[in-house]
């Protein structure tokens, strides 16, 4: 319905442009270069109003979409998806390397909405919509990740989830967005490191270039705190980080 209204608005604007050029400019009733002319001012005001209404409508649609994504993440993510055995149930010897149902559902929902605009709106509006959807999806996933407990065994499925999100973003053909989701893929690696390799974990946390400048070391540290074994490795990681790059004089 909204897209149909946008199409009607575009049609009205095109009709207005034709009338303006043929009936006012061509007959010299108005000068398109006279920015103080009331006709020129009203035409620009109408175009600005139309742009503002379209932007507000798209923003509302994205808000509703992200609310649905947050609901899916909050209600379908099983505690054992990223932390097998957390509920006391025996862990299967077979490691599930497939993305979680939550990630598959989120990608399906977001993909369905982005595809709705293909062919029904111009490329500029589509790019703006995809960019905003991608950035808000990234922010939602970061917030969701900070609510999880992730073990070394469970990190495999988290990595699969992040790969799924990255592959979806690739279909949007937006290089700027890829940087954010590439950083998320790298971030998932910090949960795969064995608790015995605290120094390696500390080095990765401190390596901001690894995350393309998207995450600061302090932010990566916050994500590292979501490791299921964090309180076992915390002291060793902090010792390695604070001593990292220091010289004894």
C-alpha positions in Angstrom: 0.0 0.0 0.0 2.8 2.5 0.9 4.7 1.7 -2.3 1.5 2.4 -4.3 1.1 5.8 -2.6 4.8 6.6 -3.4 4.1 5.7 -7.0 1.1 8.0 -7.0 3.2 10.8 -5.4 5.8 10.4 -8.1 3.2 10.5 -10.8 1.7 13.7 -9.4 5.2 15.3 -9.2 5.9 14.3 -12.9 2.5 15.8 -14.0 3.4 19.0 -12.0 6.8 19.2 -13.7 5.2 18.9 -17.2 2.6 21.5 -16.4 5.2 23.8 -15.0 7.5 23.6 -18.0 4.8 23.7 -20.7 2.2 26.1 -19.3 4.3 28.4 -17.1 8.0 28.4 -18.2 7.3 28.0 -22.0 4.7 30.8 -22.0 7.1 33.0 -19.9 4.6 33.4 -17.1 7.4 32.4 -14.7 11.2 32.2 -14.6 12.6 28.9 -13.3 15.8 30.8 -12.3 13.9 33.3 -10.1 14.0 31.7 -6.7 11.9 34.4 -5.2 9.0 33.7 -7.6 6.0 32.3 -5.6 5.4 29.6 -8.2 9.0 28.4 -8.0 8.9 28.5 -4.2 5.6 26.5 -4.0 6.9 23.9 -6.5 10.1 23.3 -4.3 8.0 23.3 -1.2 5.8 20.5 -2.6 8.8 18.5 -3.7 10.4 18.8 -0.3 7.1 17.8 1.5 6.8 14.8 -0.8 10.4 13.7 0.0 9.8 14.2 3.8 6.6 12.1 3.7 8.3 9.3 1.8 11.3 9.3 4.2 9.0 9.2 7.2 7.0 6.3 5.7 10.2 4.3 4.9 11.5 5.0 8.4 8.3 3.7 10.0 8.4 0.6 7.9 12.0 -0.1 8.9 11.1 0.4 12.6 8.3 -2.2 12.3 10.6 -4.6 10.5 13.4 -4.3 13.1 10.8 -4.7 15.9 9.9 -8.0 14.3 13.5 -9.0 14.1 14.1 -8.2 17.8 11.0 -10.2 18.7 12.3 -13.2 16.7 15.7 -13.0 18.3 14.2 -12.7 21.8 11.7 -15.5 21.5 13.3 -18.1 19.3 17.0 -18.2 20.2 17.5 -21.3 22.3 19.9 -21.0 25.2 21.8 -24.0 24.0 22.3 -22.7 20.4 25.5 -21.0 21.4 26.1 -22.8 24.7 25.5 -26.5 24.4 24.8 -28.3 27.7 23.8 -25.1 29.4 20.5 -26.7 30.5 22.1 -29.8 31.8 21.1 -31.9 28.8 23.8 -34.2 27.5 25.7 -32.7 24.6 25.6 -34.7 21.3 29.0 -35.8 20.0 27.9 -34.6 16.5 28.6 -30.8 16.2 25.8 -28.9 14.4 27.5 -26.5 12.0 24.3 -25.2 10.4 23.0 -21.7 11.2 20.4 -21.5 14.0 16.7 -21.4 13.2 16.7 -17.8 14.6 19.2 -16.6 12.0 17.5 -18.3 9.1 14.1 -16.8 10.2 15.6 -13.3 10.5 17.2 -13.5 7.1 14.0 -14.8 5.5 12.0 -11.9 7.0 14.4 -9.1 6.1 15.0 -10.5 2.7 11.3 -10.7 1.9 11.0 -7.0 2.8 14.0 -5.8 0.8 12.8 -7.8 -2.3 9.4 -6.1 -2.1 11.0 -2.8 -3.3 12.9 -4.3 -6.2 11.2 -3.1 -9.4 8.6 -1.0 -7.6 10.8 2.0 -6.8 13.8 3.8 -8.2 17.4 2.7 -7.5 18.2 5.6 -5.2 15.4 4.9 -2.9 16.1 1.2 -2.9 19.8 1.9 -2.0 18.8 4.2 0.9 16.3 1.7 2.2 18.8 -1.2 2.0 21.5 0.8 3.7 19.3 1.8 6.6 17.9 -1.8 7.0 21.5 -3.2 7.0 22.7 -0.7 9.6 19.8 -1.3 11.9 20.1 -5.1 11.5 23.7 -4.8 12.4 22.8 -2.8 15.6 20.1 -5.3 16.5 22.5 -8.2 16.1 25.1 -6.6 18.3 22.5 -6.0 21.0 21.3 -9.5 20.7 24.8 -11.0 20.9 25.4 -9.2 24.2 22.5 -11.1 25.7 23.9 -14.5 24.9 26.3 -16.9 26.7 28.7 -18.4 24.1 30.9 -21.4 24.7 33.8 -22.7 22.5 31.6 -25.5 21.3 28.7 -23.2 20.6 30.9 -20.7 18.7 30.6 -22.9 15.6 26.9 -22.1 15.2 27.5 -18.4 15.9 30.1 -18.3 13.2 27.6 -20.0 10.8 25.0 -17.4 11.8 27.3 -14.5 11.0 28.3 -16.1 7.7 24.6 -16.3 6.8 24.0 -12.7 7.7 27.1 -11.7 5.7 26.0 -13.7 2.6 22.6 -12.0 2.8 24.2 -8.5 3.0 26.2 -9.4 -0.1 23.0 -9.6 -2.1 22.2 -6.0 -1.3 25.4 -5.0 -3.2 26.5 -2.3 -0.7 30.2 -2.3 0.0 29.9 -0.1 3.1 27.5 -2.5 4.8 29.8 -5.4 4.1 32.4 -3.8 6.3 30.1 -4.0 9.3 29.1 -7.6 8.7 32.6 -8.6 7.9 33.6 -7.2 11.4 30.8 -9.3 12.9 32.2 -12.4 11.3 35.6 -11.6 12.7 34.1 -10.9 16.1 32.5 -14.4 16.3 36.1 -15.8 16.2 36.9 -14.6 19.7 34.5 -17.3 21.1 36.3 -20.1 19.2 39.6 -19.6 21.0 40.4 -22.1 23.7 40.5 -20.8 27.3 44.1 -22.1 27.4 45.1 -19.4 24.7 44.3 -16.3 26.8 47.2 -14.4 25.3 45.9 -15.0 21.7 42.5 -13.8 22.8 43.9 -10.7 24.4 45.9 -10.0 21.1 42.7 -10.3 19.0 40.8 -8.0 21.3 43.5 -5.4 21.0 43.8 -5.7 17.2 41.3 -3.1 16.0 42.5 -3.4 12.4 41.1 -7.0 12.4 37.6 -5.5 12.7 38.1 -2.9 10.0 37.9 -0.1 12.5 34.2 -0.9 13.2 34.8 -2.0 16.8 37.1 -0.4 19.4 39.1 -2.6 21.7 36.7 -1.7 24.6 33.8 -2.9 22.5 35.4 -6.1 21.6 36.2 -6.7 25.3 32.5 -6.2 26.1 31.6 -9.0 23.6 34.4 -11.2 25.0 32.7 -11.0 28.4 29.8 -13.0 26.9 32.1 -16.1 26.7 30.7 -18.9 28.9 34.1 -19.4 30.4 34.8 -15.7 30.9 35.4 -15.8 34.6 37.9 -18.5 34.1 40.0 -16.6 31.6 39.3 -13.0 32.6 42.4 -12.5 34.8 44.7 -14.0 32.3 43.2 -12.0 29.4 43.4 -8.7 31.3 47.0 -9.5 32.4 48.0 -10.1 28.8 46.1 -7.0 27.5 47.6 -4.6 30.1 51.0 -5.9 29.5 50.6 -6.0 25.8 53.3 -3.9 24.1 54.9 -2.7 27.3 58.7 -2.7 27.9 60.5 -3.1 31.2 63.1 -0.3 31.4 
